[in-house]
Amino acid sequence: MKYILMMNAPRNAYESIGAWPQEALRAHIGFMLNLNKSLRASGELVSAEGLADPKQAIVVRAGDDGLPVTDGVFAEAKEFLAGYWIVEVPNLERACAIAAKASSAPGPGGGSLKIPIEVRQVMPAPPDVA
């Protein structure tokens, strides 16, 4: 089964991470790289990406003429999606174990950040209806 593990971060995360001491930033990034390496080695990692600052995001929808209509960022959100992993694992319990590991990434001082990680099953495509 495939699951997406979505890392959520507070609105000010990019500014606060930018102010971390270099040692803390290296430890955090190293933790994430090691997590990805171990998931790749176990064959469970499908994809993992960090996302740009939400200040760079836009929302797109089709207008009445079918052309894209864009809106700016809605900064009132308390949290945003900072990155994700897609894993292929035998069950929800394993997906949650990986999410808990990701959640424990270190921050300044070395303690766990306890980052919220949302776990959702990636649904397979529906069968052809013909």
C-alpha positions, 0 to 999 in steps of 0.5 A: 500500500502507498501512503503519503506522509505530509510534513506540516510546519508553522507559518513562520517555519522558513524564517525560524529555520533560517535563524537556526545555528549552522550546527542545528541546521546541519543536524536537522538536514542530516537526519532527513537525508539519513531517513531518506537513505534508510527508506531507499535502502529498505525499498519503501521510499517512492518519493520525497521532496521538500517544498519552497516557502509558501510565499512563493505559492499560487493557487490556480483554477480554470476560469470560465474560458478554461484559461488559468486564473491565479490567486496569491498566497493566503497567509492566514493559514496557521500551517502549511505543507513543508514537504512529503514522502510517498512510501510503499509499505505493507500497512498503515502501522508501518507508515505511521512508524515512519511518520513518527521517525520523521516527526522526531527530527532534531531542532536547535539544542538537539531535541525532537521538533515533534513535527506534525506528519499527516498520513494518508493512503494514496488511492489506486486509480479506479477501474476502467468504467466502460 
